[in-house]
Amino acid sequence: MATMEAQVVMMQAQAVTTQAQVMRNQEEISQARAEIITLEEKISGHDADINRLQADYVRLQADNVSLHADIGIRRQEISSLWAKVDENNDKMARIRQKAKFFNQLRFRELVAP
């Protein structure tokens, strides 16, 4: 009978040990669940960041296209202005030639008796 009681005590001790292990396992599961929730929140935050960055990227691409169009327009304006500069330089050369011609005429009139 003592052997039987010893076995019962041993089984009770094993039950307590097993119960303690079950409680530790439950605590680990609880911590793992909390960590999963934390990671899911971080992932959700990262997803929001990714979406924001993708929207920024699309906006920047649109800005880039717009800037390239503006550059094309500015190049055309610059080309037009250079054409006007060339035209004005040609006009100035003609005016200088006319002025030189009239100065020569006046000089001849002054010098001629």
trRosetta pair geometry for C-beta under 8 A, 3 or more apart (Angstrom, degrees):
i j d omega theta_ij theta_ji phi_ij phi_ji
1 4 5.4 -50 -152 33 40 113
1 5 6.4 39 150 -18 68 103
2 5 5.6 -52 -147 38 35 111
2 6 6.2 39 151 -22 66 104
3 6 5.5 -52 -148 35 32 113
3 7 6.4 34 151 -21 64 104
4 7 5.6 -51 -150 34 32 113
4 8 6.5 34 150 -20 64 103
5 8 5.5 -50 -148 34 34 113
5 9 6.3 35 151 -18 66 103
6 9 5.7 -51 -147 37 32 111
6 10 6.2 34 151 -19 64 107
7 10 5.5 -54 -146 39 31 113
7 11 6.1 32 154 -20 65 106
8 11 5.7 -54 -146 38 30 111
8 12 6.3 32 152 -20 64 105
9 12 5.6 -53 -149 36 31 113
9 13 6.4 33 150 -21 64 103
10 13 5.6 -51 -148 34 32 112
10 14 6.4 31 152 -17 64 104
11 14 5.5 -50 -146 38 33 112
11 15 6.3 39 149 -24 64 103
12 15 5.4 -49 -147 33 33 115
12 16 6.5 35 151 -20 64 101
13 16 5.7 -51 -150 34 33 111
13 17 6.4 33 149 -18 65 105
14 17 5.5 -52 -146 39 34 113
14 18 6.0 35 153 -20 67 106
15 18 5.6 -52 -143 39 29 111
15 19 6.1 34 153 -22 63 106
16 19 5.6 -51 -145 36 29 113
16 20 6.4 32 152 -21 63 104
17 20 5.7 -53 -150 35 30 112
17 21 6.4 30 150 -18 64 105
18 21 5.6 -53 -149 37 33 112
18 22 6.3 38 150 -22 66 102
19 22 5.5 -49 -147 34 33 114
19 23 6.4 34 152 -19 64 104
20 23 5.7 -53 -151 35 32 113
20 24 6.5 33 150 -18 65 103
21 24 5.6 -51 -147 37 34 111
21 25 6.2 36 152 -20 66 105
22 25 5.6 -54 -147 38 31 113
22 26 6.3 33 152 -21 64 105
23 26 5.6 -50 -146 35 31 113
23 27 6.4 34 151 -20 63 103
24 27 5.6 -53 -151 35 33 113
24 28 6.4 34 151 -19 65 104
25 28 5.6 -52 -148 36 33 112
25 29 6.3 35 151 -20 65 104
26 29 5.5 -51 -147 36 33 113
26 30 6.3 37 151 -22 64 105
27 30 5.5 -52 -148 35 32 114
27 31 6.4 31 152 -17 65 104
28 31 5.7 -53 -147 38 32 110
28 32 6.2 34 152 -21 65 106
29 32 5.6 -53 -145 37 31 113
29 33 6.3 34 153 -21 64 104
30 33 5.7 -51 -149 34 30 112
30 34 6.5 30 151 -18 63 104
31 34 5.6 -53 -148 36 33 112
31 35 6.3 34 151 -19 66 105
32 35 5.6 -53 -147 38 32 112
32 36 6.3 38 150 -24 65 103
33 36 5.5 -50 -148 33 32 115
33 37 6.5 34 152 -20 64 102
34 37 5.7 -51 -151 34 33 112
34 38 6.4 34 150 -19 64 105
35 38 5.5 -51 -147 37 34 114
35 39 6.2 33 153 -18 66 106
36 39 5.7 -56 -146 39 30 109
36 40 6.2 32 153 -21 65 106
37 40 5.7 -53 -146 36 30 112
37 41 6.5 32 152 -20 63 103
38 41 5.7 -54 -152 34 31 111
38 42 6.5 30 150 -18 64 104
39 42 5.5 -51 -148 36 35 112
39 43 6.2 38 151 -21 66 103
40 43 5.5 -50 -146 36 33 114
40 44 6.3 37 152 -22 64 103
41 44 5.5 -51 -148 35 32 114
41 45 6.4 34 151 -18 63 104
42 45 5.5 -54 -150 38 33 113
42 46 6.2 34 150 -20 66 104
43 46 5.5 -53 -146 37 32 112
43 47 6.3 38 151 -24 65 101
44 47 5.5 -47 -148 32 32 114
44 48 6.6 33 150 -18 62 101
45 48 5.6 -52 -152 34 34 112
45 49 6.4 35 148 -19 65 103
46 49 5.4 -50 -148 37 36 114
46 50 6.2 40 151 -22 67 103
47 50 5.6 -51 -146 35 31 113
47 51 6.4 33 153 -19 64 104
48 51 5.7 -52 -148 36 31 112
48 52 6.3 32 152 -19 64 106
49 52 5.7 -56 -148 38 30 112
49 53 6.2 29 154 -18 66 108
50 53 5.7 -55 -145 39 29 110
50 54 6.2 32 154 -21 64 105
51 54 5.7 -53 -146 35 30 111
51 55 6.4 30 153 -18 63 105
52 55 5.7 -55 -151 36 31 111
52 56 6.4 33 149 -19 65 105
53 56 5.4 -50 -146 36 34 114
53 57 6.2 39 152 -24 65 103
54 57 5.5 -50 -147 33 33 115
54 58 6.5 33 153 -18 64 102
55 58 5.8 -51 -149 35 32 110
55 59 6.3 34 151 -19 64 107
56 59 5.6 -57 -148 39 31 113
56 60 6.1 32 153 -20 67 106
57 60 5.7 -53 -146 37 30 111
57 61 6.4 34 152 -21 63 102
58 61 5.7 -50 -150 33 32 113
58 62 6.6 32 151 -18 63 103
59 62 5.7 -54 -152 36 32 111
59 63 6.4 34 149 -19 65 105
60 63 5.4 -50 -146 37 35 114
60 64 6.2 41 152 -25 65 103
61 64 5.5 -51 -149 33 32 115
61 65 6.6 34 152 -19 64 101
62 65 5.8 -51 -151 34 33 111
62 66 6.4 33 150 -18 64 107
63 66 5.5 -57 -149 39 32 113
63 67 6.1 33 152 -21 67 106
64 67 5.7 -52 -144 36 30 111
64 68 6.4 32 154 -19 63 103
65 68 5.8 -54 -150 34 30 111
65 69 6.6 32 150 -18 63 104
66 69 5.6 -54 -153 35 33 112
66 70 6.4 34 149 -18 66 104
67 70 5.4 -51 -147 37 35 114
67 71 6.3 41 151 -24 66 101
68 71 5.4 -46 -147 32 34 115
68 72 6.6 39 151 -21 62 100
69 72 5.6 -51 -154 32 34 114
69 73 6.6 33 149 -17 65 103
70 73 5.6 -54 -149 37 35 112
70 74 6.2 34 153 -19 68 106
71 74 5.7 -54 -145 39 31 111
71 75 6.2 35 154 -23 65 104
72 75 5.7 -53 -148 33 29 112
72 76 6.6 30 152 -18 62 103
73 76 5.7 -55 -155 35 32 111
73 77 6.4 32 149 -19 66 105
74 77 5.4 -52 -148 37 35 113
74 78 6.2 37 152 -21 67 104
75 78 5.6 -50 -145 36 32 112
75 79 6.2 35 153 -20 64 105
76 79 5.6 -53 -147 36 31 113
76 80 6.3 33 152 -19 64 106
77 80 5.6 -55 -149 37 30 112
77 81 6.3 30 152 -19 65 106
78 81 5.6 -54 -147 37 32 111
78 82 6.4 33 153 -19 65 103
79 82 5.8 -52 -148 35 31 111
79 83 6.5 35 150 -21 63 103
80 83 5.5 -51 -152 33 33 114
80 84 6.6 33 149 -18 64 102
81 84 5.5 -51 -150 35 36 112
81 85 6.4 41 149 -22 66 101
82 85 5.3 -47 -147 33 36 116
82 86 6.4 38 152 -18 65 101
83 86 5.7 -52 -151 36 32 111
83 87 6.3 35 149 -20 64 106
84 87 5.4 -52 -146 38 34 115
84 88 6.1 33 154 -18 67 105
85 88 5.7 -55 -146 39 29 109
85 89 6.2 33 152 -22 64 105
86 89 5.6 -52 -146 34 31 113
86 90 6.5 34 152 -19 64 102
87 90 5.7 -53 -153 34 31 112
87 91 6.5 31 149 -18 64 104
88 91 5.4 -50 -146 36 36 113
88 92 6.2 38 153 -21 67 103
89 92 5.6 -51 -146 36 31 112
89 93 6.4 35 152 -22 63 103
90 93 5.7 -52 -150 33 32 112
90 94 6.6 30 152 -16 64 104
91 94 5.7 -56 -152 37 33 110
91 95 6.2 32 151 -19 67 107
92 95 5.5 -52 -144 38 33 112
92 96 6.2 36 154 -22 65 104
93 96 5.7 -51 -147 35 30 112
93 97 6.5 31 152 -19 63 104
94 97 5.7 -54 -150 35 32 111
94 98 6.4 31 152 -17 65 105
95 98 5.6 -53 -148 38 32 111
95 99 6.1 34 152 -21 66 106
96 99 5.5 -53 -144 38 31 112
96 100 6.2 34 153 -22 64 105
97 100 5.6 -51 -147 35 31 113
97 101 6.3 34 152 -21 63 105
98 101 5.5 -54 -149 36 32 113
98 102 6.2 25 155 -13 67 106
99 102 5.9 -56 -143 41 30 105
99 103 6.1 33 154 -21 65 108
100 103 5.7 -54 -145 37 28 113
100 104 6.4 31 153 -20 62 104
101 104 5.8 -56 -153 34 29 111
101 105 6.5 30 149 -19 64 104
102 105 5.3 -49 -146 35 37 115
102 106 6.3 38 154 -18 67 103
103 106 5.7 -51 -145 38 31 110
103 107 6.2 35 152 -22 64 105
104 107 5.6 -52 -147 35 31 114
104 108 6.4 33 152 -20 64 103
105 108 5.7 -55 -151 35 31 110
105 109 6.4 31 151 -19 65 105
106 109 5.5 -53 -148 36 34 112
106 110 6.2 32 153 -18 66 105
107 110 5.7 -56 -148 37 31 109
107 111 6.0 18 157 -11 67 112
108 111 5.9 -61 -138 45 28 103
108 112 5.5 29 162 -25 68 114
109 112 5.9 -49 -129 36 23 109
